[in-house]
Amino acid sequence: MQGKRSDCSWLFVWGLLCELLKERDSHCFAFLAGYSYVPSGAERVYWDGLELSGKLKKKGYRPYTDKRSDLLRRMALSQSTGRENAEREKLKKFFHIQEMPESSGGE
């Protein structure tokens, strides 16, 4: 098997990738774009409408592109070992770092 050439060319793969990216509601597109979740077509239309009407504070804001709303990423970062936590605490003490309290979301 070594030295055998694959039947799959880069041009063929590029064509498949282009077809996948045409579907904006697909999980493949959301993954490659770095979205935190897959928005529905209606949700994308809603946020586009808000931007066109000028109701968004930040131009181009979409919650699915915001890394702060990625719950899975936050959970992965928070699951660390006891040794990592101890080292992190040592560094905080050494550099006099104090954590900011998390906001309660308007409660």
PAPAKOL-463221 format. One line per field, with one value per residue: x, y, z of N, C-alpha, C in turn; residue in one letter. Coordinates in nm, 2 decimals, padded with zeros to 4 digits, m for minus. Atoms other than C-alpha are relative to their C-alpha. Layout:
<atoms>
nu <- [X ...]
nv <- [Y ...]
nw <- [Z ...]
cau <- [X ...]
cav <- [Y ...]
caw <- [Z ...]
cu <- [X ...]
cv <- [Y ...]
cw <- [Z ...]
resn <- [A ...]
</atoms>
This chain:
<atoms>
nu <- [00.08 m00.09 m00.04 00.12 00.07 00.14 00.09 00.06 m00.09 00.03 00.10 00.13 00.02 00.04 00.14 00.09 00.00 00.08 00.14 00.04 00.01 00.11 00.11 m00.03 00.06 m00.06 m00.10 m00.13 m00.02 m00.01 m00.13 m00.11 00.01 m00.03 00.12 00.02 00.12 00.05 00.13 00.10 00.01 00.08 m00.08 m00.09 00.08 00.03 m00.11 m00.03 00.10 m00.03 m00.12 00.05 00.08 m00.09 00.03 m00.11 m00.10 m00.13 00.03 m00.04 00.01 00.09 m00.03 m00.06 m00.14 m00.06 m00.07 00.04 00.12 m00.03 00.01 m00.08 m00.14 m00.02 00.00 m00.13 m00.10 00.01 m00.03 m00.14 m00.04 m00.03 m00.14 00.01 00.06 m00.09 m00.10 00.06 00.01 m00.14 m00.03 00.09 m00.05 m00.13 00.02 00.11 00.12 00.13 00.10 00.12 00.13 00.08 00.13 00.11 00.08 00.11 00.09]
nv <- [m00.12 m00.12 m00.04 00.00 m00.13 00.00 m00.03 m00.13 m00.12 m00.13 m00.07 00.06 m00.04 m00.14 m00.01 00.05 m00.11 m00.11 00.04 00.00 m00.13 m00.07 00.01 m00.07 00.05 00.13 00.01 m00.01 m00.14 m00.06 00.04 m00.06 m00.15 m00.02 m00.04 00.07 00.09 m00.01 m00.08 00.03 m00.11 m00.10 m00.08 m00.08 m00.11 m00.09 m00.08 m00.08 m00.11 m00.09 m00.08 m00.10 m00.10 m00.09 00.03 00.06 m00.09 00.03 00.04 00.13 00.09 00.12 00.08 00.13 m00.02 m00.05 00.11 m00.01 00.08 00.14 00.07 00.11 m00.04 m00.05 00.11 00.07 m00.08 00.00 00.14 00.02 00.09 m00.07 m00.05 m00.12 m00.10 m00.05 m00.08 m00.13 m00.08 m00.06 m00.11 m00.11 m00.07 m00.06 m00.12 m00.08 00.00 00.03 00.03 m00.08 00.07 00.01 m00.07 00.09 m00.01 m00.10 00.04]
nw <- [00.00 00.00 00.13 00.09 00.00 m00.04 00.11 m00.04 00.03 m00.07 00.08 m00.04 m00.14 00.00 00.05 m00.11 m00.11 00.05 m00.01 m00.14 m00.05 00.05 m00.10 m00.12 m00.12 m00.03 m00.11 00.06 00.02 m00.14 m00.06 00.07 m00.03 m00.14 m00.07 m00.13 00.02 00.13 00.00 00.10 00.10 m00.06 m00.09 00.07 00.06 m00.11 m00.03 00.11 m00.01 m00.11 00.05 00.11 m00.06 m00.09 m00.14 m00.07 m00.05 00.06 00.14 00.03 m00.11 00.01 m00.12 00.03 00.03 m00.12 m00.08 m00.14 m00.01 00.03 m00.13 00.00 m00.01 m00.14 m00.09 00.02 m00.06 m00.14 m00.05 m00.01 m00.11 m00.12 00.01 00.09 m00.09 m00.10 00.07 00.04 m00.12 m00.03 00.09 m00.04 m00.12 00.04 00.09 m00.06 00.09 m00.06 00.10 00.00 m00.03 00.12 m00.01 m00.01 00.12 m00.02 m00.11]
cau <- [00.00 00.30 00.37 00.02 m00.15 m00.49 m00.79 m00.89 m00.74 m00.72 m00.95 m01.22 m01.18 m01.21 m01.53 m01.68 m01.58 m01.73 m02.06 m02.06 m02.00 m02.29 m02.53 m02.51 m02.73 m02.50 m02.29 m01.99 m02.02 m02.07 m01.76 m01.54 m01.66 m01.59 m01.95 m02.04 m02.37 m02.55 m02.80 m03.12 m03.19 m03.46 m03.21 m02.96 m03.24 m03.34 m02.99 m02.94 m03.27 m03.16 m02.83 m03.01 m03.25 m02.96 m03.07 m02.74 m02.48 m02.19 m02.20 m02.17 m02.24 m02.39 m02.43 m02.32 m01.99 m01.92 m01.67 m01.81 m02.14 m01.96 m02.07 m01.88 m01.55 m01.60 m01.67 m01.35 m01.15 m01.29 m01.22 m00.86 m00.67 m00.59 m00.22 m00.31 m00.53 m00.26 00.00 m00.25 m00.31 00.07 00.10 m00.20 m00.04 00.31 00.17 m00.10 m00.38 m00.73 m01.02 m01.31 m01.65 m01.87 m02.18 m02.51 m02.66 m02.88 m03.04]
cav <- [00.00 00.23 00.44 00.40 00.72 00.80 00.82 01.15 01.47 01.81 01.95 01.69 01.76 02.13 02.08 01.88 02.15 02.42 02.23 02.18 02.55 02.65 02.53 02.79 02.60 02.29 02.18 02.16 02.53 02.62 02.42 02.56 02.92 02.87 02.92 02.82 02.67 02.62 02.90 02.84 03.03 03.22 03.33 03.45 03.65 03.80 03.92 04.05 04.25 04.39 04.51 04.67 04.85 04.99 04.82 04.65 04.83 04.65 04.62 04.26 04.11 03.76 03.55 03.23 03.39 03.52 03.30 03.42 03.23 02.90 02.70 02.39 02.58 02.74 02.40 02.25 02.54 02.51 02.13 02.13 01.91 01.99 02.04 02.29 02.48 02.49 02.62 02.88 02.99 03.03 03.24 03.46 03.52 03.59 03.84 03.98 03.89 03.91 03.75 03.97 03.86 03.73 03.94 03.78 03.88 04.17 04.00]
caw <- [00.00 00.05 m00.25 m00.40 m00.50 m00.37 m00.61 m00.43 m00.57 m00.40 m00.67 m00.58 m00.21 m00.27 m00.47 m00.18 00.07 m00.14 m00.16 00.22 00.28 00.06 00.33 00.60 00.84 00.84 01.13 00.90 00.82 01.19 01.29 01.02 01.10 01.47 01.58 01.94 01.82 01.49 01.43 01.24 00.92 01.11 01.37 01.12 00.94 01.28 01.36 01.01 01.05 01.38 01.22 00.92 01.15 01.36 01.68 01.75 01.96 01.79 01.41 01.30 01.64 01.63 01.95 01.78 01.68 02.03 02.22 02.55 02.48 02.41 02.71 02.61 02.57 02.92 03.08 02.92 03.05 03.40 03.43 03.54 03.77 04.13 04.05 03.77 04.02 04.28 04.03 03.91 04.27 04.33 04.02 04.13 04.47 04.31 04.06 04.30 04.07 04.19 04.00 03.90 04.04 03.76 03.69 03.77 03.44 03.56 03.86]
cu <- [00.09 00.04 m00.11 m00.06 m00.15 m00.08 m00.06 00.10 m00.04 m00.12 m00.14 m00.04 m00.05 m00.14 m00.10 m00.01 m00.08 m00.15 m00.05 m00.02 m00.11 m00.12 00.03 m00.06 00.06 00.10 00.14 00.04 00.03 00.14 00.12 00.01 00.03 m00.12 m00.01 m00.12 m00.04 m00.13 m00.09 00.00 m00.08 00.08 00.10 m00.08 m00.03 00.11 00.04 m00.10 00.03 00.12 m00.05 m00.08 00.08 m00.02 00.11 00.10 00.13 m00.03 00.06 m00.01 m00.10 00.03 00.07 00.14 00.08 00.05 m00.05 m00.13 00.02 00.01 00.10 00.15 00.03 00.01 00.14 00.11 m00.01 00.03 00.15 00.03 00.04 00.14 00.00 m00.06 00.10 00.11 m00.06 m00.02 00.13 00.03 m00.09 00.06 00.13 m00.02 m00.11 m00.12 m00.12 m00.11 m00.12 m00.12 m00.08 m00.13 m00.11 m00.10 m00.12 m00.10 00.01]
cv <- [00.13 00.04 00.01 00.14 m00.01 00.04 00.14 00.11 00.12 00.07 m00.06 00.03 00.14 00.02 m00.05 00.10 00.12 m00.03 00.00 00.15 00.08 00.00 00.06 m00.05 m00.14 00.01 00.01 00.15 00.07 m00.04 00.07 00.15 00.03 00.04 m00.08 m00.09 00.02 00.08 m00.04 00.11 00.12 00.09 00.09 00.12 00.10 00.09 00.09 00.12 00.10 00.09 00.10 00.11 00.09 m00.03 m00.07 00.10 m00.02 m00.05 m00.14 m00.10 m00.11 m00.09 m00.13 00.02 00.05 m00.11 00.00 m00.09 m00.14 m00.07 m00.12 00.04 00.05 m00.12 m00.07 00.08 m00.01 m00.14 m00.02 m00.08 00.08 00.06 00.13 00.12 00.05 00.09 00.14 00.09 00.06 00.11 00.13 00.07 00.07 00.13 00.09 00.02 m00.04 m00.02 00.10 m00.08 00.00 00.07 m00.10 00.02 00.09 m00.04 00.10]
cw <- [00.00 m00.14 m00.10 00.01 00.02 m00.12 00.03 m00.02 00.09 m00.06 00.04 00.14 00.01 m00.05 00.11 00.11 m00.04 00.00 00.15 00.05 m00.06 00.09 00.13 00.13 00.04 00.12 m00.05 m00.01 00.14 00.06 m00.07 00.02 00.14 00.08 00.13 m00.01 m00.15 00.00 m00.11 m00.11 00.05 00.09 m00.07 m00.07 00.11 00.03 m00.11 00.00 00.11 m00.04 m00.10 00.06 00.10 00.14 00.07 00.04 m00.07 m00.14 m00.02 00.11 m00.03 00.12 m00.03 m00.04 00.12 00.09 00.14 00.02 m00.02 00.13 00.01 00.01 00.15 00.09 m00.02 00.07 00.16 00.06 m00.01 00.12 00.12 00.00 m00.09 00.09 00.10 m00.06 m00.04 00.12 00.04 m00.09 00.03 00.12 m00.04 m00.07 00.06 m00.09 00.08 m00.11 00.02 00.03 m00.13 00.03 00.00 m00.12 00.02 00.10 00.11]
resn <- [M Q G K R S D C S W L F V W G L L C E L L K E R D S H C F A F L A G Y S Y V P S G A E R V Y W D G L E L S G K L K K K G Y R P Y T D K R S D L L R R M A L S Q S T G R E N A E R E K L K K F F H I Q E M P E S S G G E]
</atoms>
